[in-house]
Amino acid sequence: MIIVPVKEGENIERALKKFKRKFEKTGTVKEIRARQAFTKPSVKEREQKLHAIYVQQLFQKED
């Protein structure tokens, strides 16, 4: 359960923005979208490897 403490006199827009940020961090929307369609484990592994290669190349370019 997400709890957003709202201070007295705080803008409701700001509290809503905090709620949205916390909700985004939980990853529930990503999980729901991922569960809508089955992806084979081999495809997941391939995507993870490609992402790891991409991140590694980014770090190499910085150096």
JOFEN-V45778 format. One line per field, one symbol per residue. phi: phi as a letter, one per 20 degrees, with the letter a starting at -180 (. if undefined). A space follows every 50 residues. Layout:
# JOFEN-V45778
phi: ???
This chain:
# JOFEN-V45778
phi: .eddfdffnfffffffffffffffffnfffffffffcfdfgfffffffff fffffffffffff
